[in-house]
Amino acid sequence: MLLILLMTGYELPSKQWLPSITAQYEGKCKTNASSLVALPVTTETPRLKGYIVYDCDDHHSGPCGGWSDRMSGMFSAYVISVLLHKHFLVRCTRSFNLTDYFIPNSIDWKYNSSLLVDMSSKYHNFFCKTPNAIKEKNLTSLKHLFTKDVDFVRINWDYIKHFREFQGIKKVIPWVSDLPFADIYLKFFNTLFKPTKIITEAVNKIVKNVTKLACAHIRMGKSDTIIWDSTHTEEKQLKHVWIFLKTMEETNHSIFIATDAQFVRNTAKALFKHLLETKGRILHIDQRAGGDGLFGGYTKVFVDFFVLTKCDVLLLTKSGFGMMSAYLSIKSSDLYCLTPYEVVPCSRYTLQRFYPTQILSPV
């Protein structure tokens, strides 16, 4: 019941749910971050019946995707649950248990297997797919797709473009229509998730006593560190990153690097006198890794992610991980993006068009 109470668009008399800020957001819109978290108390709520469970576990084979894929999938599953007046839960235990790193904020999304007692269930795999019920933008089709008491869904794309064309969407979950793409994720994340104490303390340890922080997320893709991945950034492009960060260092910025390649990490240590970084093994969260340091490696993923949300200057490469960190930043950060030939200014409000491939997939 708390799910719809907090996140749907039912209004109290004379109190507007949330102002629209879509106009003129092409890199110019300055959003009050607190307005994306504050939620009014209402008394009109439909009764919730059944469950939509975002699924990423080992009961079913196949990938879930990296952190940005999982965030997009959880968002899409959440909106489906609101449209169908169902409870939203998360079962995410592939590689690690999400509850080791995040706890519920305003909504208790933790999955418990005891739910399945005397309940019908079905698993739906929409990895890299858009189901016809979403394409048809029809609530009846959506109801016919999710007919069980508990529907498990694996998704790694967001369906914002389709959701916005559902009839009556503004009455049920208006912020999906009203907010820019980046602010939708900021609101969604801050309403559902809080980092655990171990993550918060590790982040604070890195950023404490830092006056000005310049960061870069350098996603190389295929390298000696993660050999199965596809290439995201060419090694020859890194010279533009190092020149940019050297300039930042000369203007008294502390430097923080997050990367998926050990050779990049080693180069950064050699280049910068006071480099800030998260200790731990480099891992990809959809990679089945073995050996020592797994907990520390997955902790590093999320500490890196949250440090990137706190930067005064942030340089991104082609990666959903970095883009998502920019979406969740509550600072008025100076944002820059790496192209094949240079570093250029960009905006969190236009990133999904700056990298116009299926990164975060606003399909």
C-alpha positions as a Markdown table, in Angstrom:
| # | Residue | x | y | z |
|---|---|---|---|---|
| 1 | Met | 0.0 | 0.0 | 0.0 |
| 2 | Leu | 2.9 | 2.3 | 0.7 |
| 3 | Leu | 4.1 | 2.0 | -2.8 |
| 4 | Ile | 1.2 | 3.8 | -4.5 |
| 5 | Leu | 0.7 | 6.1 | -1.5 |
| 6 | Leu | 4.2 | 7.5 | -2.1 |
| 7 | Met | 4.7 | 7.4 | -5.8 |
| 8 | Thr | 1.4 | 7.8 | -7.7 |
| 9 | Gly | -0.2 | 11.0 | -8.7 |
| 10 | Tyr | -3.3 | 11.2 | -6.5 |
| 11 | Glu | -3.5 | 14.8 | -5.2 |
| 12 | Leu | -4.7 | 16.4 | -2.0 |
| 13 | Pro | -7.1 | 19.3 | -2.5 |
| 14 | Ser | -5.3 | 22.4 | -3.6 |
| 15 | Lys | -1.9 | 20.7 | -3.5 |
| 16 | Gln | -0.1 | 20.0 | -6.8 |
| 17 | Trp | 1.8 | 16.6 | -7.0 |
| 18 | Leu | 4.9 | 17.8 | -8.8 |
| 19 | Pro | 5.6 | 20.7 | -11.0 |
| 20 | Ser | 6.6 | 20.1 | -14.6 |
| 21 | Ile | 10.1 | 21.1 | -15.5 |
| 22 | Thr | 10.4 | 19.8 | -19.0 |
| 23 | Ala | 10.3 | 23.1 | -20.7 |
| 24 | Gln | 13.7 | 24.5 | -21.7 |
| 25 | Tyr | 15.8 | 21.7 | -20.2 |
| 26 | Glu | 18.3 | 21.4 | -23.1 |
| 27 | Gly | 21.3 | 21.7 | -20.8 |
| 28 | Lys | 19.9 | 24.8 | -19.1 |
| 29 | Cys | 17.3 | 23.4 | -16.7 |
| 30 | Lys | 18.4 | 23.7 | -13.1 |
| 31 | Thr | 16.3 | 21.4 | -10.9 |
| 32 | Asn | 16.0 | 21.6 | -7.2 |
| 33 | Ala | 17.1 | 18.2 | -6.2 |
| 34 | Ser | 15.0 | 18.2 | -3.0 |
| 35 | Ser | 11.9 | 18.5 | -5.1 |
| 36 | Leu | 12.7 | 15.2 | -6.7 |
| 37 | Val | 12.7 | 13.4 | -3.4 |
| 38 | Ala | 10.0 | 15.1 | -1.3 |
| 39 | Leu | 6.8 | 13.2 | -1.6 |
| 40 | Pro | 3.4 | 14.5 | -0.4 |
| 41 | Val | 1.2 | 12.4 | 1.9 |
| 42 | Thr | -2.1 | 11.4 | 0.4 |
| 43 | Thr | -5.1 | 9.4 | 1.5 |
| 44 | Glu | -6.5 | 8.2 | -1.8 |
| 45 | Thr | -4.8 | 4.9 | -2.8 |
| 46 | Pro | -6.0 | 2.0 | -4.8 |
| 47 | Arg | -5.6 | -1.5 | -3.2 |
| 48 | Leu | -2.5 | -3.3 | -4.4 |
| 49 | Lys | -2.9 | -6.9 | -5.5 |
| 50 | Gly | -0.1 | -9.1 | -6.7 |
| 51 | Tyr | 3.6 | -8.5 | -7.3 |
| 52 | Ile | 5.9 | -7.4 | -10.0 |
| 53 | Val | 9.4 | -8.6 | -9.1 |
| 54 | Tyr | 12.5 | -7.3 | -10.9 |
| 55 | Asp | 14.6 | -10.4 | -11.3 |
| 56 | Cys | 18.3 | -10.8 | -11.5 |
| 57 | Asp | 19.3 | -14.1 | -9.9 |
| 58 | Asp | 20.7 | -17.5 | -10.6 |
| 59 | His | 17.4 | -19.3 | -10.9 |
| 60 | His | 17.4 | -18.4 | -14.6 |
| 61 | Ser | 20.3 | -18.3 | -17.0 |
| 62 | Gly | 21.3 | -15.4 | -19.2 |
| 63 | Pro | 22.7 | -11.9 | -18.4 |
| 64 | Cys | 21.2 | -9.1 | -16.4 |
| 65 | Gly | 23.6 | -6.4 | -17.6 |
| 66 | Gly | 25.8 | -4.0 | -15.7 |
| 67 | Trp | 24.7 | -1.5 | -13.0 |
| 68 | Ser | 23.0 | 0.9 | -15.4 |
| 69 | Asp | 21.2 | -2.0 | -17.2 |
| 70 | Arg | 19.9 | -3.2 | -13.8 |
| 71 | Met | 18.9 | 0.3 | -12.8 |
| 72 | Ser | 17.0 | 0.7 | -16.1 |
| 73 | Gly | 15.4 | -2.7 | -15.6 |
| 74 | Met | 14.3 | -1.9 | -12.1 |
| 75 | Phe | 12.8 | 1.4 | -13.2 |
| 76 | Ser | 10.8 | -0.2 | -16.0 |
| 77 | Ala | 9.5 | -3.0 | -13.7 |
| 78 | Tyr | 8.6 | -0.4 | -11.1 |
| 79 | Val | 6.5 | 1.6 | -13.5 |
| 80 | Ile | 4.7 | -1.5 | -14.7 |
| 81 | Ser | 3.9 | -2.3 | -11.1 |
| 82 | Val | 2.4 | 1.1 | -10.6 |
| 83 | Leu | 0.3 | 0.9 | -13.8 |
| 84 | Leu | -1.1 | -2.4 | -12.7 |
| 85 | His | -1.6 | -1.5 | -9.0 |
| 86 | Lys | 0.8 | -4.2 | -7.9 |
| 87 | His | 3.5 | -4.3 | -5.3 |
| 88 | Phe | 7.1 | -3.8 | -6.5 |
| 89 | Leu | 9.9 | -6.0 | -5.3 |
| 90 | Val | 13.5 | -6.7 | -6.2 |
| 91 | Arg | 15.3 | -10.1 | -6.3 |
| 92 | Cys | 18.9 | -9.2 | -7.3 |
| 93 | Thr | 21.4 | -11.9 | -6.2 |
| 94 | Arg | 23.4 | -12.4 | -9.4 |
| 95 | Ser | 27.1 | -11.9 | -8.5 |
| 96 | Phe | 26.1 | -10.2 | -5.2 |
| 97 | Asn | 23.1 | -9.5 | -3.1 |
| 98 | Leu | 21.8 | -6.0 | -3.7 |
| 99 | Thr | 20.8 | -5.8 | -0.1 |
| 100 | Asp | 24.5 | -5.9 | 0.9 |
| 101 | Tyr | 24.9 | -2.5 | -0.7 |
| 102 | Phe | 21.5 | -0.8 | -0.7 |
| 103 | Ile | 18.6 | -0.6 | 1.7 |
| 104 | Pro | 15.0 | 0.5 | 1.0 |
| 105 | Asn | 14.2 | 4.2 | 1.4 |
| 106 | Ser | 10.5 | 5.1 | 1.1 |
| 107 | Ile | 9.4 | 1.7 | -0.3 |
| 108 | Asp | 10.3 | -1.7 | 1.0 |
| 109 | Trp | 11.3 | -3.6 | -2.1 |
| 110 | Lys | 13.1 | -6.5 | -0.5 |
| 111 | Tyr | 12.0 | -9.9 | -1.9 |
| 112 | Asn | 11.1 | -12.8 | 0.3 |
| 113 | Ser | 10.6 | -16.3 | -1.1 |
| 114 | Ser | 7.8 | -16.9 | 1.3 |
| 115 | Leu | 5.6 | -14.9 | -1.0 |
| 116 | Leu | 5.3 | -17.8 | -3.4 |
| 117 | Val | 3.4 | -20.0 | -0.9 |
| 118 | Asp | 0.0 | -20.7 | -2.4 |
| 119 | Met | 0.6 | -18.1 | -5.2 |
| 120 | Ser | 0.9 | -18.5 | -8.9 |
| 121 | Ser | 4.0 | -17.2 | -10.6 |
| 122 | Lys | 5.7 | -16.8 | -13.9 |
| 123 | Tyr | 9.1 | -15.6 | -15.2 |
| 124 | His | 9.4 | -13.2 | -18.1 |
| 125 | Asn | 12.7 | -12.5 | -19.8 |
| 126 | Phe | 12.8 | -9.2 | -21.6 |
| 127 | Phe | 16.5 | -8.8 | -21.7 |
| 128 | Cys | 17.3 | -6.5 | -24.7 |
| 129 | Lys | 13.6 | -6.8 | -25.7 |
| 130 | Thr | 10.5 | -4.6 | -25.7 |
| 131 | Pro | 7.4 | -6.7 | -25.2 |
| 132 | Asn | 4.5 | -6.1 | -27.5 |
| 133 | Ala | 2.3 | -5.1 | -24.5 |
| 134 | Ile | 4.7 | -2.1 | -24.0 |
| 135 | Lys | 4.9 | -1.3 | -27.7 |
| 136 | Glu | 1.1 | -1.2 | -27.9 |
| 137 | Lys | 1.0 | 1.3 | -25.0 |
| 138 | Asn | -2.2 | -0.4 | -23.9 |
| 139 | Leu | -3.1 | -1.1 | -20.3 |
| 140 | Thr | -5.3 | -4.0 | -21.2 |
| 141 | Ser | -2.4 | -5.7 | -23.1 |
| 142 | Leu | -0.2 | -5.1 | -20.0 |
| 143 | Lys | -2.8 | -6.8 | -17.8 |
| 144 | His | -3.0 | -9.8 | -20.2 |
| 145 | Leu | 0.8 | -10.1 | -20.1 |
| 146 | Phe | 1.2 | -10.1 | -16.3 |
| 147 | Thr | -1.6 | -12.4 | -15.1 |
| 148 | Lys | 0.0 | -14.3 | -12.2 |
| 149 | Asp | 0.0 | -13.4 | -8.5 |
| 150 | Val | 3.8 | -13.0 | -8.7 |
| 151 | Asp | 5.4 | -12.0 | -12.1 |
| 152 | Phe | 9.2 | -12.1 | -12.2 |
| 153 | Val | 10.6 | -9.8 | -14.9 |
| 154 | Arg | 14.2 | -9.5 | -16.2 |
| 155 | Ile | 14.6 | -6.2 | -18.0 |
| 156 | Asn | 17.6 | -4.1 | -18.9 |
| 157 | Trp | 16.0 | -1.3 | -20.9 |
| 158 | Asp | 13.9 | 1.6 | -19.8 |
| 159 | Tyr | 10.6 | 2.1 | -21.7 |
| 160 | Ile | 10.1 | 5.8 | -20.9 |
| 161 | Lys | 9.2 | 6.7 | -24.5 |
| 162 | His | 6.5 | 4.0 | -24.5 |
| 163 | Phe | 5.2 | 4.7 | -21.0 |
| 164 | Arg | 4.6 | 8.4 | -21.8 |
| 165 | Glu | 2.1 | 7.3 | -24.5 |
| 166 | Phe | 0.0 | 5.1 | -22.1 |
| 167 | Gln | -3.5 | 6.6 | -21.7 |
| 168 | Gly | -4.0 | 8.0 | -18.2 |
| 169 | Ile | -0.3 | 7.9 | -17.3 |
| 170 | Lys | -0.5 | 11.4 | -15.9 |
| 171 | Lys | -3.1 | 10.4 | -13.4 |
| 172 | Val | -1.2 | 7.4 | -12.2 |
| 173 | Ile | 2.5 | 8.3 | -12.2 |
| 174 | Pro | 2.8 | 11.9 | -13.6 |
| 175 | Trp | 6.5 | 12.4 | -13.0 |
| 176 | Val | 7.3 | 9.9 | -15.8 |
| 177 | Ser | 5.7 | 12.3 | -18.2 |
| 178 | Asp | 6.7 | 15.6 | -16.6 |
| 179 | Leu | 10.3 | 15.2 | -15.7 |
| 180 | Pro | 13.3 | 15.1 | -18.1 |
| 181 | Phe | 15.0 | 11.8 | -18.6 |
| 182 | Ala | 17.8 | 12.4 | -16.1 |
| 183 | Asp | 15.6 | 13.7 | -13.4 |
| 184 | Ile | 13.3 | 10.6 | -13.7 |
| 185 | Tyr | 16.2 | 8.5 | -12.6 |
| 186 | Leu | 17.2 | 10.9 | -9.8 |
| 187 | Lys | 13.6 | 10.7 | -8.4 |
| 188 | Phe | 13.3 | 7.0 | -8.9 |
| 189 | Phe | 16.6 | 6.1 | -7.2 |
| 190 | Asn | 16.3 | 8.5 | -4.3 |
| 191 | Thr | 12.7 | 7.3 | -3.5 |
| 192 | Leu | 13.6 | 3.6 | -3.5 |
| 193 | Phe | 17.3 | 3.3 | -2.5 |
| 194 | Lys | 19.8 | 4.3 | 0.1 |
| 195 | Pro | 23.4 | 3.1 | 0.2 |
| 196 | Thr | 24.3 | 1.0 | 3.2 |
| 197 | Lys | 26.5 | 2.3 | 6.0 |
| 198 | Ile | 29.6 | 0.6 | 4.6 |
| 199 | Ile | 29.1 | 2.3 | 1.3 |
| 200 | Thr | 28.4 | 5.7 | 2.8 |
| 201 | Glu | 31.4 | 5.6 | 5.1 |
| 202 | Ala | 33.7 | 4.6 | 2.3 |
| 203 | Val | 32.5 | 7.4 | 0.1 |
| 204 | Asn | 32.8 | 10.0 | 2.8 |
| 205 | Lys | 36.4 | 8.8 | 3.6 |
| 206 | Ile | 37.4 | 9.6 | 0.0 |
| 207 | Val | 35.7 | 13.0 | -0.4 |
| 208 | Lys | 36.3 | 14.4 | 3.1 |
| 209 | Asn | 38.5 | 17.5 | 3.2 |
| 210 | Val | 38.3 | 17.9 | -0.5 |
| 211 | Thr | 37.5 | 21.4 | -1.6 |
| 212 | Lys | 37.3 | 20.9 | -5.4 |
| 213 | Leu | 36.9 | 17.4 | -7.0 |
| 214 | Ala | 37.5 | 16.6 | -10.6 |
| 215 | Cys | 36.5 | 13.1 | -11.6 |
| 216 | Ala | 36.6 | 10.8 | -14.7 |
| 217 | His | 34.9 | 7.6 | -15.4 |
| 218 | Ile | 37.0 | 5.8 | -17.9 |
| 219 | Arg | 35.3 | 2.8 | -19.4 |
| 220 | Met | 37.7 | 1.0 | -21.8 |
| 221 | Gly | 35.7 | -2.1 | -22.3 |
| 222 | Lys | 37.7 | -5.0 | -23.6 |
| 223 | Ser | 41.1 | -5.1 | -21.9 |
| 224 | Asp | 43.4 | -7.4 | -19.9 |
| 225 | Thr | 41.2 | -6.7 | -16.9 |
| 226 | Ile | 37.9 | -7.6 | -18.4 |
| 227 | Ile | 38.7 | -9.6 | -21.6 |
| 228 | Trp | 35.2 | -10.6 | -22.6 |
| 229 | Asp | 33.8 | -7.0 | -22.9 |
| 230 | Ser | 33.4 | -5.0 | -26.2 |
| 231 | Thr | 35.6 | -1.9 | -26.7 |
| 232 | His | 34.1 | 1.3 | -25.5 |
| 233 | Thr | 37.1 | 3.7 | -25.6 |
| 234 | Glu | 40.2 | 3.5 | -27.8 |
| 235 | Glu | 43.5 | 3.7 | -25.9 |
| 236 | Lys | 44.6 | 6.6 | -28.1 |
| 237 | Gln | 41.7 | 8.7 | -26.8 |
| 238 | Leu | 43.1 | 8.6 | -23.3 |
| 239 | Lys | 45.6 | 11.4 | -24.1 |
| 240 | His | 42.6 | 13.8 | -24.2 |
| 241 | Val | 41.5 | 12.6 | -20.7 |
| 242 | Trp | 45.0 | 13.1 | -19.2 |
| 243 | Ile | 45.4 | 16.6 | -20.6 |
| 244 | Phe | 42.0 | 17.6 | -19.3 |
| 245 | Leu | 42.7 | 16.2 | -15.8 |
| 246 | Lys | 46.2 | 17.7 | -15.7 |
| 247 | Thr | 44.5 | 21.1 | -16.3 |
| 248 | Met | 42.1 | 20.4 | -13.4 |
| 249 | Glu | 45.0 | 19.5 | -11.1 |
| 250 | Glu | 46.8 | 22.7 | -12.0 |
| 251 | Thr | 43.7 | 24.6 | -10.8 |
| 252 | Asn | 43.8 | 22.9 | -7.4 |
| 253 | His | 41.3 | 20.2 | -8.0 |
| 254 | Ser | 41.7 | 16.8 | -6.4 |
| 255 | Ile | 41.5 | 14.0 | -9.0 |
| 256 | Phe | 39.4 | 10.9 | -8.7 |
| 257 | Ile | 39.5 | 8.1 | -11.3 |
| 258 | Ala | 37.0 | 5.2 | -11.7 |
| 259 | Thr | 37.8 | 2.7 | -14.4 |
| 260 | Asp | 37.3 | -0.9 | -15.6 |
| 261 | Ala | 41.0 | -1.3 | -16.7 |
| 262 | Gln | 44.0 | -1.8 | -14.4 |
| 263 | Phe | 46.4 | -0.3 | -16.9 |
| 264 | Val | 44.4 | 3.0 | -16.8 |
| 265 | Arg | 44.5 | 2.9 | -13.0 |
| 266 | Asn | 48.3 | 2.4 | -13.1 |
| 267 | Thr | 48.7 | 5.3 | -15.5 |
| 268 | Ala | 46.6 | 7.6 | -13.4 |
| 269 | Lys | 48.7 | 6.8 | -10.3 |
| 270 | Ala | 51.9 | 7.7 | -12.2 |
| 271 | Leu | 50.5 | 11.0 | -13.6 |
| 272 | Phe | 48.8 | 12.6 | -10.6 |
| 273 | Lys | 50.5 | 13.4 | -7.3 |
| 274 | His | 47.4 | 13.2 | -5.0 |
| 275 | Leu | 45.1 | 10.7 | -6.8 |
| 276 | Leu | 42.0 | 9.7 | -5.0 |
| 277 | Glu | 40.7 | 6.2 | -5.7 |
| 278 | Thr | 38.7 | 3.4 | -4.2 |
| 279 | Lys | 40.7 | 0.5 | -3.0 |
| 280 | Gly | 39.7 | -3.0 | -4.3 |
| 281 | Arg | 39.7 | -5.3 | -7.2 |
| 282 | Ile | 38.2 | -4.1 | -10.6 |
| 283 | Leu | 35.1 | -6.2 | -11.4 |
| 284 | His | 32.1 | -6.0 | -13.7 |
| 285 | Ile | 28.9 | -6.8 | -11.8 |
| 286 | Asp | 27.6 | -9.1 | -14.6 |
| 287 | Gln | 30.8 | -11.0 | -14.8 |
| 288 | Arg | 31.0 | -14.3 | -12.9 |
| 289 | Ala | 34.3 | -13.8 | -11.2 |
| 290 | Gly | 36.3 | -16.1 | -8.9 |
| 291 | Gly | 39.2 | -15.8 | -6.5 |
| 292 | Asp | 39.8 | -13.4 | -3.7 |
| 293 | Gly | 38.5 | -10.0 | -3.1 |
| 294 | Leu | 35.0 | -10.4 | -4.5 |
| 295 | Phe | 33.2 | -8.5 | -1.8 |
| 296 | Gly | 35.7 | -5.7 | -1.9 |
| 297 | Gly | 35.5 | -5.6 | -5.6 |
| 298 | Tyr | 31.7 | -5.2 | -5.7 |
| 299 | Thr | 31.9 | -2.7 | -2.9 |
| 300 | Lys | 34.4 | -0.7 | -5.0 |
| 301 | Val | 31.8 | -0.6 | -7.9 |
| 302 | Phe | 29.3 | 1.2 | -5.7 |
| 303 | Val | 31.7 | 3.4 | -3.9 |
| 304 | Asp | 33.1 | 4.5 | -7.3 |
| 305 | Phe | 29.5 | 5.2 | -8.4 |
| 306 | Phe | 28.6 | 7.4 | -5.5 |
| 307 | Val | 31.8 | 9.3 | -5.5 |
| 308 | Leu | 31.1 | 10.2 | -9.2 |
| 309 | Thr | 27.8 | 11.7 | -8.1 |
| 310 | Lys | 29.7 | 14.2 | -5.8 |
| 311 | Cys | 32.2 | 15.6 | -8.3 |
| 312 | Asp | 32.5 | 19.3 | -9.1 |
| 313 | Val | 33.8 | 18.4 | -12.5 |
| 314 | Leu | 32.9 | 15.1 | -14.1 |
| 315 | Leu | 34.4 | 13.6 | -17.4 |
| 316 | Leu | 32.4 | 10.8 | -18.9 |
| 317 | Thr | 33.3 | 8.2 | -21.5 |
| 318 | Lys | 30.8 | 6.0 | -23.4 |
| 319 | Ser | 29.2 | 4.1 | -20.5 |
| 320 | Gly | 25.8 | 3.8 | -18.9 |
| 321 | Phe | 27.6 | 3.6 | -15.5 |
| 322 | Gly | 29.0 | 7.1 | -15.8 |
| 323 | Met | 25.8 | 8.5 | -17.4 |
| 324 | Met | 23.8 | 7.1 | -14.5 |
| 325 | Ser | 26.1 | 8.7 | -12.0 |
| 326 | Ala | 25.6 | 12.1 | -13.8 |
| 327 | Tyr | 21.8 | 11.6 | -13.6 |
| 328 | Leu | 22.0 | 11.0 | -9.8 |
| 329 | Ser | 24.3 | 14.0 | -9.1 |
| 330 | Ile | 22.8 | 16.6 | -6.9 |
| 331 | Lys | 25.5 | 19.1 | -7.5 |
| 332 | Ser | 25.6 | 21.6 | -10.3 |
| 333 | Ser | 28.6 | 19.8 | -11.8 |
| 334 | Asp | 30.5 | 20.9 | -14.8 |
| 335 | Leu | 30.0 | 17.9 | -17.2 |
| 336 | Tyr | 32.3 | 16.9 | -20.0 |
| 337 | Cys | 32.2 | 14.0 | -22.5 |
| 338 | Leu | 35.0 | 12.3 | -24.4 |
| 339 | Thr | 34.6 | 12.1 | -28.2 |
| 340 | Pro | 37.1 | 10.3 | -30.5 |
| 341 | Tyr | 39.0 | 13.6 | -30.9 |
| 342 | Glu | 38.5 | 15.8 | -27.9 |
| 343 | Val | 36.8 | 16.5 | -24.6 |
| 344 | Val | 33.7 | 18.6 | -25.0 |
| 345 | Pro | 31.2 | 20.2 | -22.6 |
| 346 | Cys | 27.9 | 18.2 | -22.3 |
| 347 | Ser | 24.8 | 18.1 | -20.1 |
| 348 | Arg | 23.1 | 15.5 | -18.0 |
| 349 | Tyr | 19.9 | 16.5 | -19.8 |
| 350 | Thr | 21.2 | 15.5 | -23.3 |
| 351 | Leu | 23.5 | 12.6 | -22.5 |
| 352 | Gln | 21.1 | 10.0 | -24.0 |
| 353 | Arg | 21.4 | 11.8 | -27.3 |
| 354 | Phe | 25.1 | 12.6 | -27.0 |
| 355 | Tyr | 25.7 | 8.8 | -26.9 |
| 356 | Pro | 22.9 | 7.8 | -29.3 |
| 357 | Thr | 23.3 | 4.0 | -29.0 |
| 358 | Gln | 21.4 | 1.7 | -26.7 |
| 359 | Ile | 23.1 | 2.9 | -23.6 |
| 360 | Leu | 20.4 | 3.0 | -21.0 |
| 361 | Ser | 18.1 | 2.4 | -24.0 |
| 362 | Pro | 15.4 | 5.1 | -24.1 |
| 363 | Val | 14.0 | 3.0 | -26.9 |
